[in-house]
Amino acid sequence: MKTNSKIILITGATRGIGFAAAKILITKGATVIIGSRNLQRAEEAAEKLGCDCVQLDITDQQSVNAAAQGIKDRYGCLDVLVNNSAILLDHYASILDLKMEMLRETLETNLIGTLRVTPAFLPLLEKSPDPRIINLSSGAGQLDGEPQPWAPAYSISKTALNMLTQQLTAALPDVTVNSMCPGWCRTEMGGEEAPLTPEQGADTLVWLALEAPSSLRGNFVKERKVIPW
């Protein structure tokens, strides 16, 4: 049953958790816009889902600005920005062997890209009565618990993303900003051995977008619960 009319942009949503979240959100009545640097993939995914799409390369300021202008022209506002785009280039690599070029590329997408996108869409979010930003993080970036030596560049970027979430929360008192961990999901990034489906990983994302109280701000969330990071 359709129950919601929020306008939601999900970056990097042509597959995986972003695609699964888009599918669920649409069934709940949300207007979903898929963002992808590859416009053809975005159009193919949007056709499958019956939603809108936009070319959006979060590493390119001109692309980000053009996407923001396009959504402004079409919709006039934005209720939820989901920063889902991410790359994982150093699976099971050692920090001692990590190439600086790989670290820079990872940070450019997973951290700087999010910071590039957010201010560009902020004027549209500010027109919403309940603006929300959701940053897709990972348990790989947690400082809480045992050290996790796998994928050091990816892990570093996700730890930094959690701090960016807190910084945005402090800077944007009228916007609900949170980061979340979807868990280990069977996606192209997670692999076939992962225990969760993309739909299960998307559950917290959907909840944060539509149902979570706006008083929940600046937190790291997993399975609809705040967890330490």
N, C-alpha and C positions, 0 to 999 in steps of 0.2 A: 504494500500500500504506500502510495506517495504521501509523505508527510512534511516535506521540507522544500524550500525554494531558494536555498542559499546558492550563491555563485562561488564556485570553488576551482582554483587553478592548481593542478598537480604537475610539477616538473618531472621530466623523465618517466612518464607514465605509459609508455608504449608496451610495457611488459612487466612481469613480476608483481611486486607489492603495489606499486603505483597503479597498474592496470586493474588489479583486483579491487583496490580501494575505489577506483573510479566506477567500476561495475556496481559495487554495493551502494555507493552514494547515489547513483542514478536511480536505482530501484527505490530509494528512499525519497526521491523527488528533487534532489539537488541538481543544479545546472553545473555540469562539470566541463572544464576546459583542459585538454591534454596538451602539455608543453613538451616539445622535443627538438633537439638541434637538427634532427633529420625529419624534414617536413613530410616526406613520403611515408615514413613509418608512422608519424603522427596521424596522417590522414587515414591510413589503413586501420589503425587502432580505433580512431574515432568513428569510422564507418561500422566497425564491429559492435561498438558500444552504443552508437546512436547519439553521439555528443559532439561538441565543438573541439577544435584544436588550434594550436598556434605554433609557428616556428619559434623556438626559444633555445638559444645556445647560452648557457649561464656563464660561459667563459668569455663572452663577447658583449661588451657594453652596448654596441649599436643594436645587436639582436635583442638584447633585454629591453632597451628603450622602445624598439619597434613593436615588440610584443605587448608592452604596457600600453602603448598608444592604441594598438589594435583592439585590446580588450576594453579600453576606455571608450573607443568609438562604438563598439558593439553593445556594451553592457552598462557603461557609465560608472560602475563600482565593482568591488570585489569583497566578498565576505570572508573567504578563507584562502590563504596561501600555504600550499604544502610544498616545502622544499625537500623533494624526494630524490633529485638527481645526485648520483654518486658513482665513483669508480673504485675498483679494487684491483690494483696492479701487482701487488707484492705478496700474494697468497703464500703463506708458509716460508717466507724469506726471513733472513736474520737481520736484525738492526745493524749488525756490524758489516753486513754486505750491502746495505741499502744505498742506492745511487741517489745523489742529491737531485738529479733531474727527475727521478721518479717521485721523490718526496714533493718537489715543487709542483709537478703535474697533478698529484693527488690533492694537495692543498688548494690548488687553483680551482678545482671542481668542487670538492667536498666542503671546503670552508669559505674561500674567497668568493666562489660563485654564489653561495647563499647570501653572503653579505652584499654582493653586487645586486642580486635580484630584489632583496627586501626593500631597500629605499626606493627603488624604481616603482614598486607596486604600492608603496605606502599611501600615496595620495588617493588611490582607489579604495584601499582598505579603510581609510579614515572616513569614507562616505557610508560605511556599513554601521548599523546599530550595534553589531556584535563582532568586531573584527578579530580574526584569529590567525596565528602563524604557527605551523607545525613543522618542526625540523626533524627529519628522519636520521636518527643517530644509531648507535649500536652498543651492545654490551662489550664489544671489543675495545671501546674507548673508556670503559669504567676504570677509575682509580681505586674504587672500593673492591675488595676481594683480592684473590691471587693474581700476580702478574700474568699477562697473556702475551706470550712472545710472538704469536703469529701475526702476519700482515702489519708490520710496524708503521708504515706510512699511513695505511688506512686507519689503524687504531689511533695514532696521533691526531689525525684529522677529525675523528669523531669525538675525542676528548675536547679538542678545541671548539667543536661545534656546540657541545654542551655549555661551554663558557660563553660562546657567542649568544646562546639562548638566554643566559642570565643577563648579559650586557644589553640585549635588545629589550628584555623585560624591564630593566631599569630605565632605559631611554624612552620606552613607549608605554607609559602608564595606562593608556586607554586601549591598549591592544593585548589580547591574551596570547602569550608566547610560551610554547613548551617544546621540549624535545622528547623523542620516544624511541624505544627499542622494540622492533617488531618480533624479535626472537630469530632463531635460525630457521629459515624458510627454504623450501624447495624452489629456488629461482635460478636463473643463469648464474648469479653471483653466489648463491648459497650452495648449489649443487644438489644432486639427487639423494644424498644421504641425510639431508636435513629432515627433522621430525615434523615440521609444521608446513601446512599449505600456504600459499600466498594469501588466501582469504583469511586464514587464521592470523597471519602476521598483520593484515590490514585492519583487523577489528579495532585495535586501540586508536588507529588513525581515524577511522570513521567516528568513533566515540568522541575523540577530541574535537573533531570538526563539527559535530551536530549536537552532542548531548552533554559533554563535560561542563561543569559549572565554570563561569568566567572568572571566578575567584581562584581557580587552579592556574597559577601563573609561575613561570620560571622554574618548572620542575622537569625531571627526567621520569618518564612514565613507561611502564610495561604492564601488559595485561590489565589495563585500566587502573593501575595503582602506582603511586609515587615510589620510586626506588632510589637508593643512594647512587651517586656516580663519582 
